[in-house]
Each structure stands twice: as C-alpha cells, then as structure tokens.
Amino acid sequence: MSPVPPRTRRRGVPSTPVRTARRLGEIRRAQLITTYGVGAMIAVENESFLVRGIDSWDVSEAPFISEPRLARQLGVSGFRLPPAPDPDRARDGVRAVRFPEMYSCPECKQLQPFRKFNSPAGKAECVTCQESLVPSRFVMACSHGHLEDYPYWKWVHRGIRKESGACGGRLTFRADGSTASLRSVLIGCSCGVDEVSMEGAFRRQALQELGIRCAGRRPWLKEAPAQSCQEQPRTLQRGSSSVWFPVMPSALSIPPWSEGIAKLVAPYYELFKDEDAASISAYVRMERLLRHHPEYTADDVVAEVERRRGAEVAVDTAGGPEALTQARSYRQEIYEGEYQSLSVAHPEVSDRDQEFVCEPPVAPVDTLRESHGLAQLMLVKRLREVRALQSFRRVEEPSPADTSIREAAISLAKPDWLPAFEVSGEGVFVRLDEKRLRAWEQEPEQIKRADRIRTNHERLLSARIGGSGRPAPPSHATPRFLLLHALAHMLINEWSLDGGYPAASLRERIYGEGDMAGVLIYTATSDSAGSLGGVVAQGEPDRLSVSLKAGLHRAGWCSNDPLCMESEASGADSLNLAACHACLLLPESSCENNNILLDRATLVGTPDGRTPGFFRC
C-alpha cells in the first residue's frame, strides 16, 4: 500500500529528485473488503492512513471473479480480487492518503497538521523533540459517510467570537493520566485561553452547539468535490468500529452458473460480449480455450455468450438494475435462486469441475419430520460464495432502508466493477415442514410477539428513510423469519460446542421470505480446499437429532431468565425479545442480520404455555 504515486523523469529533461512511492505495509486481500476497505482508516506503526477509492487502484493484474447473478443485481460487469503486493516494487496497486491530518507530539505537546512538523521523509517524527508523533485520536463523520479532522480550535475557543486560527496561538494536546476518561484529555492554546478537556465532545449535539456543519468532504477519493450535506456530524474515536461499516452483499454460486459452459465462459465474457460469432470462434480456436474440455465446442461458447447477452437485454428493458432492485429486493433475487438449488439434489460428478455439490443424507429423515417438523435435510458438500464491497456507511450500521445517499461511494465515478473475494466451504441446509409451519405461525400470541418486533423495526426503517420521499421497505420480522433465525443461532451455538468449530467460523443464510422456509448453516474460507467435512458431518440425521434436542433443552432456560424470556424488548433499537448473550446472540461475523430479529420463544414457547414454540406445538 502506497500513499503517493512516484514521479518519473522524462528523457532530455534535467535531472530532478524522483519521489518514489513509500511502502506502508501489507494486508490480506480479504481485509481490503471486510476490514480495511475503501474509506477505512488503517494504523501503520505511529501513523494513520485512509484507503483510497478503487479508481486509484492498479488492477491490471488483479484476477477476475465471476458471479453473474450478483453482478446483475449490483449493476456491474463483474468483480476483481484486490491487487496483491509485488515484492519487486513499492507499488502494490492499492493507494492510501494520510488521515487524520492532525498529529501531536508527546514531548512538546504541539497539536497541528502533520506537514507543519517537517518530519523526515518516510517518518512521523517531531524534528524539534526527535519524538514519534501521534495521530489525532478523534475525527468527525456524518451518517452520509463524510469524514473530517476534529475541529480542536473551535472546541478550545468555544464561546469566543473569532475565526479559526485568528488568535495566532498554537494548540497543545496532553493527557494528564489521572483517569482513563475524556476528562484527562486536555486541549490548550498558547493564546492564553484555559485548557479544556474533551469531556462532552461525544454528545450528539456537541458539534452542533459549536456551529459546525458537515462540509461534505470525502478525503478517500482523489480530487473529489465537496458535497452538499445537511446531516449533523458526530465525534468519533479514530479506531471506533462506527467509523466504517462495509456494505458487503454476497451470493452463492449455484447451477447453471457454477458449472459447465457457463463457468468456462465467465472469465472471458467481457472480452466476448461485443464480438460477433466468427470472432469468438476464432479466438476460442486460436487460444485453445477448450483443450481441457473436449465435451464443448466453439459453438457452445457462442451460444452461452448469446444467452448472457439476452439476460442483460432483459434487465435493460426492465429499466436497468435499479428497476430490477425495486421490483424484487436483493434478498428475493439472490436468495430465491439459492433456495431452489438447495432444495434439489446436485450430486458430485467425477468428470465435471463443480463448485456446488448438494445431496440428501443416506439415512432417512422421517424421524426428524415427526419429532422436530423438518421436511428436508441437504448436505452441501461443496459451495462457493462471492462477497463484494459495494459501498460503506459511517456512524450508523447498514440498514435495508438505506438509500444511495446514505452510502458512501468507493469511487468518484460509477464503477463497472467492484472489489470482491471468493470463499469455499460446506454447509447443511434445513427446510421446515410447510404444513406444520403454516399452522404454527397463525397462533395469535406468536403473531402478537412478532408484531411487537415488526413495529419497532418499521419505525427504525422509516427513520432511516428520513425526508427522501421513498416509502420505507417492509420489515421481514414475521413469525416464520423469527423462528428460522432463532433456529440458525441455536444450531450454530450447539455445533460450536459439539462440532469443534468456533461460532465465529460458522455463518447463516436465512430463507424466510414468501414461501421459503429454510436455513443454511455453513463455513467458508478463502482456501480453495474449504473445510474438511466437519459441518456436513453435523448434518447427518442422527447427529442433527442429538444437536436439536440438546439445543432446545438449553433454549428452554437461559441463565438470565426469567428476565430474558419476559422481556418486552431487548437488543439494539428494541428489535429482539427473548434473546441475549447467554442464549442466542452470536459473533457479528456469523449473523447476517446484526443480531436483531430474534426471539427464543419461537423455538420453545413461553413458560406459561400461552405462546407455543414450533418445536413444542
């Protein structure tokens, strides 16, 4: 990762110092999407940098990743793996810019922009004290993604009617160490004003009381003009998780896209899409693309290219990806196809390179249907998931109600590709008995509990819409969804105890909208081998029966009961009922819903028997 591009010397021009790119460090490719993506701050020794937009990345050698369903949904031509570092040069394709600009010296206590310290090249050091500088601990950001340095001058001079810097003094920053609170962080100015602490700086109205408005700055985008923004900025700590929330949609590779001619053509589609049949056939023969696939011909490649062109024309006729998204949500478009594929056997074929293998267990599942209401059990022995970075949020975590205005862009112009990475693994798919489920979800008390969560959720979604004029999306907090979500959390917790997997390595996909009634629990890693069959083994009927009995027994009584079960509302924004860290909540990496929309009573009912649980009805 490099903060600035190098300057080259032209032939015939007098020699001038060449500014070579400085190598800051290395991070894994997946981290450029999940942890240190575009717009995120990364600490390098005693310095802090902001990862720049993808339009500044060198992706000339970045591998192409194909996932047509997800690409169509996001309105891009495809995905690329973030560039890997090149050991022979400083540049690795990913650029960074220094942020925050404000630094302080722990010896002389000066607080000023980094450039004023005149540090030696490649170092963050106070030339006067020979001490390593410390980047500002505080920044300010708004919920539209804009980011700025904290206005220390206005904070210390609040109540004094002067323009910023007009006093002619120099700011100081010191921590007296008396406490670990903000009260011990003191800001001063040499103009003679009294030192003030940072206590109270994180109040919601603190910046508004100083008369500070969002300037609409996007320092991660090179030469990006400031945007008009009416949002009130908030004070954040530089290392806070609220500074950067990735918007990271994903999709499983399912047939026919995951195998056969579709998989073979995918890496070359962008090359072929504007060519005629003769040119495509000539290229296939010249490059010998089918030398390892004698079962296909050049005509098959042409036919697949035509089929994909037709699919794109259909989207354009419907008004583009935006219209498609309005008609069918991301969850419907992506998840319905996965649900259908998971419900049908896709056995492994020895002579075919498959990314999706899904088979029923050898043992019958009749006993599970009778005892636990499971209609189908599928062992997903091989799967591939593509996770893409579409945008990011600040201050508030992503929500289904977010508009494009509330999501910060990862490039100045609309990109035709997005950074992504692929993981391989395995899982278990469980589908509930539809007849028993329909009878259960009509129970009045269960409907009443779900309505309580849905009311809170819709209120939150409406607040996130703000004054955009759009209708708020409907909440999917139905009894069915709450049950499936609680079931997934219960099984993940159980398998983390009995299967040897840490809960953070297991993930869920809930298929609970419309007529869908299934749960996929899986593990996936960036290693091509995926896992070693441990999750699939947990899906065998005899083991699953034991897991369900043990999990339901634990769910029957939480260590926080009766408070947990009798809670009228719990969790973030009151979007849970009977769910806490002692019973259902999971690590954030495991839950696709941020640990909301959970109710343990959907599984086992309430102790008074008024609300029946699905597994006790």
N, C-alpha and C positions, 0 to 999 in steps of 0.2 A: 504494500500500500504506500502511495507516494503523495505528498501534499501539493507539489507543484510540478508542471512539466519541464523538461530540460530545454535550454536554448541551444540551438546548433549554430555552427559557424559556416557561412557560405564561402565558396571558393572566390578568391580575389578581393575579399573584404579584410581589412586589417584585423589582426587577432584581438579578440576580446575575451574576457573571462567567461567560461562556459559554466552555466549553472546546472549542475546535474541533479537529477531527482533524488531526493533523500528517501531511503528505505526506512519505513517506520516500524514494520513488524509483519507478522504473519497471523492470519486467522483462517479457520477452516471454511471451505466453500459454503457449507450449510449454514454457518454462522452469519454469512452475508445476507441471509434471508430471514433467519429466525431470531438473531440476537443483535448483530451489528450491521443491519441493512442500511439502505439509503436513508439519510436523515438521522441516524442514530449516532450518539457520541461514544467514542472508544478511548479509553485511557491507555497511553503508552508511556511507561515509566512515570515521570513527573509532568507529562503533557497531556493535553486533551484535544481530540480531533473529531471532526464531523464527516461521515462518509458521504461523498458526493453522489449526484444523480447518475443514472445509468447512461445518460447521453455523453458522459465524460469517460466512461469505461472503454478499455480496449478489449473488444470481444471478437477480434478477428480469428483467434484460435480457440474460442470457447465452444465446447461441444453443444450440438443442437439436441434438444429434448422434445420429443413428440408426445402430445396428448390432445388429439383433435377436439374432443368434447369440451375440455376445459378452455382451450384456446378460443373456440367459438363462443363460449359463454362470456369470456373476458374481452372479446373483440380484438384479439391479436392474431398474428400469423403463426406464432409458436413461442417456444421458450428456449432459453440458453442457460447452461450451467455457468455460474460466476467464474471469471477467469482465475486460473491458478498462477501462483508466483513463478517467475522464471529465474532460476539461480544464476544465469549469466548476465542479468541486467537488473538495475534497480527497479524498473517499472514492472508492475505485475498486472496492469490493466485496471486496477481499482484506485480511484483518486480520493484524496481527503483534503480538508481545509481546516485550519486551526479554529477551534471554538471550545470554550468561550474566549473572547479576546482579552478579557480582564485577568491579570495574574497578580500575585502578591509575593513579596519576599519575606520569609520568616525572620530574617535578621533585622533589616531596616524598616520593615512593616509597610513599605510602599505598596499601594494598590493602584495600578494603572494598566493601560493597554500593553500587550506583550511587546510591541515594536519599540516602546519607549525605554525598555530595559537594555536595548542594544546588545542582546545576547550573542555570543559567538555562534557561527554557523553550525547548525545541527544540534544546538544545545538550548536548554531553557534555564538560563543562569543569570543572576544579577551581577553585572560587571563590577559594581561597587563592593559588594559583600562576598562575592565568589560563592554564593549560596544558590542551591537549586530552587527555582521558582515553583509556586503552587498555583494551579489554575483555579479560577473562581469556583466556589462551592455552590453558587446559586445562579440560576438562569430564570428567565420568564418566558412562558409559552401560552398560547391560546388553544382552544379546542378545535380550531381550524388548521392547526399544525404549524403556525408561525412561531419563530424562535428568535430570541434576542438576549443580549447580555443584561444582567440585572442592573437597574439604574441606581447604583450606590450613591452618586452625588445627590440625587433628589431625595433619597432616603435620609441621608445625614443632614441635609439642609431643609427638611420639610418644615413648612411654616415660614420660610424665608423667601420673599418675593425676588428671586434672582434667576437669570437664565443659567442653564447647566454650565458649570465651569467659570462663571462670571466672577466668582470670589477670588480667583487667582491662586487658590490654595491647592495642596496635594493631598490626596486621600490616603488614609492608612487603614490597615486591616490587622487585627490581632485577636487572639483567643487567650483569655487570661487563665483558662484551665481550671477555674474554680468549680465549674459544673460542666456536665455534658450537654446542657441545653443551649438554646439560641441566646440566652441571656448573657452567656460568657463570650459570645462573638461580638466584638466591638468595632464599629466603623468611626473613623475620625477624619478631621480635615485640618490642615495647617493654618487655615484662615482664622481659627480661634473658636469655632463652634464646639460645643460639648460633644464628647463621644456618645454615640447611641448604640444600643445593642440591636441585634436582628430579631429580637423577640417581637412577635406580632407581624412579622413580614409575610407569614404564610396565611394570614387571614384572607378570606375570599375577597373582601373589599379593600384590602391594604393598598393595592396599586391604584385602584380607582380613586381612593381618597387623596393620593398624590397627584391626581390629574393625568395619570399615564394611560394611554390608549394603545391598542395594538397597531404597530406600524406596518404589519403585513410582510415582514421580511422572511426570506427563505434562503439562508446562507448556504444550504447544501446544494443549491442549484446555481451554477456559474452565471453571472450577469443576469440573474432573474430580477425583473422589476418588482417593486413593492406592490402588494395587492391591497385593495380597499377592504378593510375588515372592521366590523362592528363588535366583534367579540371582546370581552374583557380579559386581558392576560392574567395569568396566575403565577405566583412564585413557586418554583420547583427546585429541589436539590439536583445537582448535575447528574448524580448516579441513581436517581429515582427511576423506578420502573414506569412511572407515569410520563416520563419524557418521550417514550417511544413505544407504541403498540403496533405491531405489524398487522396488516390486513392480508391474510395468507390463505386464500381458497385452495382447495385440493380436490383431486379426483382419482379414483381407482381406474386402472387400465383394464377394460373389460372387452370381451369379444364383441364384434369382429376386429376392433381397433388393436387389440393386444396380440394378434397372431396373424399368420398367413400373409397374403399380399399387402394388406393394409399396413402391417408393421414394417414390411420391407420397403414400401414406397414412402412412408412417413418422413424419413430424413431428407428425401430428395424432392418433396412436393413443392417447396418454394422455388426450386430450380425448374420444375416441370410445368407449373401451373399456367404459365403464359406461352408455352410452346405448343406446336401442333403435333399430331400423332407421329408424323415421319421423323421429326427432330427427336422426340422422346425415344422412339425405337432405335434410332441411330446411336443415341447416347448410351442406351442400355447395352447395345452390342459392342460399342467401342470400349466402354469401361468394364465390360463383362460383369455387370451387376448381378446376373443370375447364375454365375458359375457355381455357387454353392446351393442353388435352388433350382435343380433341373425340372421340378414339377411345374414351374411357371414359365411363361413366355413373355416376350416384349408386348404382345397384345394384351396380356393380363395387366401389365403395368399401365398401359394406356387406358384401359377400362377403369382401373382404380383411380387414376388421375381425373378422368371424366366424372366419376361418381362423386369425388370430393368437390370438384367444381360445382356440380349440381347442388350439393348441400350448401355451399357458400352462396349461390344464387338465391336459394330459397330463403336464407337469412336476410339477404339484401332486399328481397321483395317484401319481406315482412317488416322492413324498416330498420334493419341492422340489429346488432346485438342489444342495443338499448331497448328496442321494441320487444325483442325476444325475452329480455330480462323482466320487462313489465308484465308480459303475458304469463310467463312461467318463471317463478323465482329460481335462484341458484340451487336451492335445496331440491326443488321439484325436477329441474332439468338434469342435474347431475345424479341425484340420489335415486330417482325412479329407475334409470337405466341400470344402476348398480344393484338395486333391489331385485329387479327381474333376472339379472345374471346370477346373483347369489342364490336365487330360488330354483335354478335349473342346474343339473349336473354338467360339469365341463371336465371330463376325466383327462388324465395326462396321456398324451400320445407320444410315443418314443421318437418318432421321426419329425417332430414339429417343435420349434422353439416357442414355448408358451410362457406368458407372463401371468396367466390366470388359470389356476387349477382348483376346481371346486367339486368335491364329491361327498355323497352321503356316507355316514359310517356304516361299517359292515353289520354291526349289531342293530336290531330293530329299536325304534324309538317309541313303540306303543306304550310302554310303561310310563315314559315321561309325559306322553299325551294325557294319560289317565290321571297321573299323580300331580303333575305340575302345569298342565294345559299347554304343552309345547307341541306345535303342529309339525315342525320341520327342524332338522338339525343338519347343517352342512359344514364339512371340514374344508376350510380354504387352505390348501397346502402350499399354494404359491400366489402371491399378489404383488402388484407394483403400484405405488402411489406417487403422484407428482404433486409437489407443493410449490406454489408460485407466490412471489411477493408482488401484490397489485398496488398497494399504497400503504400508508401508515397513519396513525392517529396520535395525538398528544392529549394529555390531561385526562381524557375520558377514554375508556376502553371501547373498541369497535362494537357497533350495535346494528341489528337488521334495519334500523330506521335511518342510518347514516346516509346522507347524500354525498355526491362527489365534492361538494363544497367543504364538507367536514372531513374529508380525507385528503391528506397532503400528497401531492404528486411526487413521483420518483424521477421524473424527467421534465424538462422545460416544455418540450413539445410532446404530443400524444405518441407514445411508443408503439411500434408494430411488433415488439417482442417484450417479454418480461423475464426477469431472472427467476430461476426455479431449480429445484433439485429433486431427484427421484430416490425412493427408498424401496427396498424389497423385504418381504416378510411373509407372515402366515397369520391365520386367524380362525375364529369359529363364528358361524352365523346361526342365530337362533330366531325362529319365527313362531309367534304365539298362535294358538288356536283361535281362528276368527270368530267362530260362533260363541265360544265362551267369553271372548274379549268383548264382543258387542253387548252381551248380557250384563257383564260387569260394569262397563263404562256408562250404563244407563242408571246406575244406582244413584238416587237423589243426593245422598250425603257425599258421595265421591264427586259428583258434579259440583256440589257446593264448595268443596275444598279446592277443586281446580279453578272455579270461578274467582275465588279469592286471590289466587296467584295471577290469573289472567288479567284481572282488573288492575293490579299493581304493575304488571308488565306493560299493558297497553297505555297506562298513564306515563310510564317511562318512555315508551316509544313515541308518544305524542310530544313529550317534552323535547326529545332529541330532534324531532322534525322542525320545531321552532316555527319561524314565520316563512318557511319555504313554500307554503301553499299546497304541498303534496299531502295526500291522505296518509295517515300512519299505517304501516303494514300490520296485518292481523297477527296477534300473538298465537303461537303454536302450543300454548300451555293447556292442552286438553288432557282429560284423564288418561287417554292412551299414551300420549307423549310422556307424561309424568311417570307412568308405570314403566315404560321401556327405558327411560333414563335412569330410574332408580334401580332397575334390574341390571343394567350395564355397570353401574357403580358397585352394586353388591358383588357381582361376579369378579370384577377387577380386584376388589379388596380381597375376595376369597382366594383367587388364583395367586395373588401376591404372597399369601400366606402358605398355600399348599403347593404351588407350582414352581416356586423358586424365582419368580420374576418380581423385581421391584415394581410397585404400582406405577411409577413414572415411565416405565418402559412399555406399558400397555396403553392402548388408545381405544376410543369408542367411536362408532358411527351409528347414529340413531335414525332409523327409518320409521317415522311415526306420523307422517302427514297423509291425509287422504285414507286410502285403503291399505297402506303399508303398515306392517306390524312386526318389524324385525329389529334385531340388534347385531352388529358386527363388532366383535372384540378382537383386536389384532395387535401384533407387534411388528415393527418395521424398522430397518436400519439402512444406512447408506451403503453398507457392504453388500455386494452382489449376492452373497450366499444367504442373506436374510438371517433367520433364526434356525434352530436345529430341531424343530418339531415339538417343542415343549408345549406350546399353546394348543396345537392340534391335538396333542395327547389329552389335554384337559377337556376337549370336546367329545371324547368318547362317551357314549350314553351312561355307562356305569360310573365313570368318574364325574360326569356332569351331574348325575343324580345326587352323588355324595356332596358335591360343591353346593348345589341348590339347597339341600337340607341343612347343611352347616351354615350357609349364608342367611337363610331365612330364620334359623334359630338365633343367630347373632342380631339380626334385624329386629327380632321380637322385643328386645330390650337393649336400650342404649344406656351407657353409663351416665348420661345426662338426663335420663328420664326421671320423673315424669315431665320435666320442663321441656325437653326436646319434642316429645310427642304432642304435648298440649300447647305448643307454641302457636300463636295466631299468625305470626310472620317471623321469618328469620332470614339470615343471609343478606347479601348486598341488595339494597333497594327493596327489601322485604319480598324477594322473589322465591323463597323457599318456605316450606312449612316444617315438617319433621325431618330435618337434615342438619347435621353438624359435623365437626371434625372427628367426633368419636364414633360416627356410624357410617355416613355416606360420602362425605366430601373427599375429593381426590386431588393429587397434584395437578397444577394448571395444565401441564403438558398432556394429561390424559383425557381431560374433559373438553369436548368441542363447544360446550355452552357456558364456559367460565363458572362452573359450579353453581348455576342457577337452575330454576325449574325442577326442583327435587322435592319429593315427599315420600318418606318411608312408609306412610300409611297405605300407599297404593299397593305395597307388597304384602303386608301382614295385617292391615286394618288397625283400628284403634282398640285399646284395651277394653273399652266399654261395649264393643261389638256393634256400635251404631254405624260405623263405616267399615264395610267389609274389604279386606285385601284380596287381590286377584288370586293369590295362592292359598286363600282360606275360604273362598266363597263356594 
